[in-house]
């Protein structure tokens, strides 16, 4: 029995990062193709599905109790607000600056702000209010950057493999850092916008800064939806149990993104 349990734990330790890496690569590469064919909104809503956040909390739930998960989700909710500022800073800089400067400054700002938020004590309600303050403000400020036509480009045969390799390298780096840093670092890195960052790395050199920024501006809707899912997880896991709370953490962002798409479609945007 002990031997079986040891094998299960060892398998789990390998399965978690592999699953996250594969899901992230598939979603980001698919979204980059969708952006080129269907425009910024649909691509942004695909890339901001909770393909890294939700598996992170799923695997945490297999190793820790509900109280640990509630605390981790609460911290993740507070740090998720920082991602709104990260995207806003990138899309403003990307209008005239190159990829290295735009993304480098934005990631640096995320690290500083996330550290400040992470070092503070947050209630679930307080973290939720922070998201309600940050995301509507960011969405209002970036509204004029959304309506940019994505240029039609001919894709070379090697581009999709290169995109996949780029995402895998980025995701592997985050996973290694989270393992070296322990559980607190894992909780912080769980909500780092890795999918969005990889999308920027792929799209900015290919379609230009302004078109890439249009995708990211639409992606703010999806990150707000992830915040709603984290709020549900942190609020319900202690009273409703792990399965239902995790189900809400997945269903709410997906339903939110679908709703945003339908509303924009009806409005003809």
NULO-46246 format. One record per residue (C-alpha): residue in one letter; x, y, z. Coordinates in steps of 0.001 Angstrom, whole numbers, padded with zeros to 6 digits, always signed. Layout:
<drentis>
AXYZ ...
</drentis>
This chain:
<drentis>
X+000000+000000+000000 X+002821+002381+000900 X+004583+001495-002352 X+001456+002246-004419 X+001010+005580-002656 X+004632+006513-003321 X+004224+005692-007000 X+001037+007773-007143 X+002740+010766-005550 X+005710+010477-007884 X+003415+010215-010897 X+001448+013232-009708 X+004598+015322-009323 X+005413+014696-013000 X+001863+014839-014342 X+001023+018293-012975 X+003752+020304-014758 X+003464+018252-017969 X-000288+018841-018161 X+000088+022565-017528 X+002817+022832-020152 X+000830+020960-022817 X-002400+022862-022144 X-000658+026221-022235 X+001177+025442-025472 X-002001+024200-027182 X-004110+027180-026121 X-001525+029862-026914 X-000592+028482-030336 X-004269+027961-031210 X-005106+031485-030080 X-002299+032960-032190 X-003763+031268-035279 X-007291+032410-034366 X-006098+035997-034008 X-004728+035919-037546 X-007999+034537-038945 X-010801+035831-036680 X-009500+039011-035058 X-008277+040171-031650 X-011370+039526-029519 X-011838+035795-030105 X-008115+035113-029882 X-007882+037063-026632 X-010820+035223-025079 X-009263+031878-026001 X-005854+032712-024582 X-007342+033978-021300 X-009159+030760-020528 X-007919+029446-017139 X-005616+026830-018682 X-002754+027491-016269 X-004526+028888-013218 X-007134+026160-012843 X-004780+023161-013210 X-002473+024808-010661 X-005232+024876-008058 X-006484+021441-009064 X-003114+019888-008287 X-002754+021951-005102 X-006076+020471-003982 X-004649+016964-004384 X-001776+017761-002008 X-003360+020168+000502 X-006592+020712+002420 X-009421+023162+001770 X-008022+025792+004158 X-004711+025888+002279 X-006548+026208-001025 X-008744+029032+000287 X-005688+031006+001439 X-003859+030377-001838 X-006856+031412-003945 X-007276+034563-001864 X-003670+035571-002492 X-004018+034622-006163 X-007125+036811-006432 X-005257+039822-005051 X-002268+039246-007347 X-004613+038760-010326 X-005442+042463-010088 X-001775+043218-010822 X-002111+041461-014173 X-004562+044151-015274 X-001898+046819-014733 X+000643+044576-016475 X-001478+044319-019631 X-002349+048018-019633 X+001303+049029-019375 X+002316+046686-022187 X-000369+047795-024612 X+000406+051484-024070 X+004138+050967-024617 X+003579+048630-027587 X+002029+051445-029616 X+005493+052872-030311 X+008079+050690-028570 X+009651+047374-029504 X+008901+044005-027947 X+011864+043911-025572 X+011125+047283-024005 X+007332+046952-023925 X+007224+043468-022438 X+010317+043917-020275 X+008941+047001-018527 X+005515+045381-018113 X+006950+042188-016581 X+009194+044236-014291 X+006182+046228-013116 X+004257+043003-012504 X+007055+041625-010327 X+007243+044804-008221 X+003476+045229-007834 X+002866+041526-007227 X+005510+041579-004508 X+003811+044526-002819 X+000368+042930-003032 X+001700+039529-001968 X+003413+040947+001122 X+000151+042493+002347 X-002702+040774+004157 X-005889+040461+002104 X-009354+039211+002879 X-011267+037570+000044 X-013629+040538-000052 X-010753+043011-000116 X-008989+041146-002926 X-012259+040997-004859 X-012785+044738-004446 X-009250+045363-005704 X-010112+043474-008909 X-013359+045433-009229 X-011366+048634-008980 X-008501+047719-011313 X-010197+045948-014229 X-013035+048377-015042 X-010470+051200-014917 X-008049+049340-017200 X-010837+048382-019608 X-011936+052005-019842 X-008403+053273-020406 X-007589+050730-023132 X-010881+050998-025018 X-009356+053054-027841 X-006628+050458-028441 X-008985+047558-029279 X-010191+048423-032768 X-007074+047567-034781 X-007215+045340-037837 X-004846+042381-037697 X-002824+042191-040937 X-003135+039052-043042 X+000236+037325-043258 X+001411+034161-044959 X+002533+031630-042361 X+005734+029716-042998 X+005886+025961-042308 X+008246+026333-039368 X+006273+028973-037483 X+003869+026743-035551 X+006672+024468-034230 X+008659+027555-033231 X+005616+029016-031459 X+005043+025761-029600 X+008695+025578-028539 X+008597+029191-027321 X+005582+028543-025110 X+007049+025311-023732 X+010332+027018-022815 X+008530+029886-021077 X+006177+027579-019193 X+008993+025231-018175 X+010910+028179-016741 X+007936+029236-014611 X+007423+025670-013383 X+011085+025330-012402 X+011003+028628-010505 X+007831+027615-008668 X+009387+024332-007559 X+012602+025979-006368 X+010698+028685-004513 X+008389+026407-002539 X+004634+026627-001993 X+004464+030420-001541 X+006239+030999-004846 X+004004+028384-006465 X+000920+030261-005282 X+002277+033538-006629 X+003373+032118-009998 X+000068+030266-010425 X-001575+033558-011401 X+001285+034986-013462 X-000249+035631-016923 X+002005+033124-018674 X-000425+032467-021544 X-000744+036179-022273 X+003012+036716-022053 X+003647+033891-024514 X+001010+035330-026826 X+002796+038684-026780 X+006102+036996-027593 X+004513+035296-030590 X+002300+038069-031956 X+004299+041259-031426 X+007111+040381-033870 X+004632+038905-036357 X+001743+041394-036542 X+003284+044462-034904 X+002901+046208-031587 X-000416+047956-032221 X-002215+044824-033442 X-000686+042757-030627 X-001829+045403-028149 X-005369+045131-029518 X-005381+041434-028623 X-004070+042181-025139 X-006634+044944-024619 X-009406+042436-025299 X-007654+039961-023023 X-008431+042162-020019 X-011992+040829-020186 X-010733+037274-019770 X-008425+038042-016837 X-011309+039693-015039 X-013246+036458-015547 X-010363+034502-014005 X-010619+036836-011023 X-014308+035980-010689 X-013411+032285-010693 X-010741+032769-008003 X-013208+034727-005882 X-015696+031857-006131 X-012994+029339-005216 X-011756+031268-002191 X-015310+032010-000994 X-016833+028544-001305 X-014108+025935-000809 X-014430+025861+003001 X-018222+025595+003034 X-019120+023803-000198 X-016085+021533-000516 X-013280+021114-003022 X-015124+019535-005999 X-017836+022185-006253 X-015486+025087-005559 X-013030+023900-008212 X-015906+023400-010637 X-016984+027004-010119 X-013403+028224-010561 X-013416+026651-014024 X-017020+027216-015106 X-017247+030902-014219 X-014320+032140-016370 X-015441+029989-019312 X-019032+031242-019040 X-017778+034809-018652 X-015672+034660-021822 X-018562+033164-023783 X-020839+035945-022505 X-018352+038649-023496 X-018107+037137-026980 X-021882+036958-027420 X-022398+040529-026234 X-019721+041885-028548 X-021188+039866-031408 X-024661+041295-030829 X-023235+044789-030688 X-021441+044127-033963 X-017940+044793-032614 
</drentis>
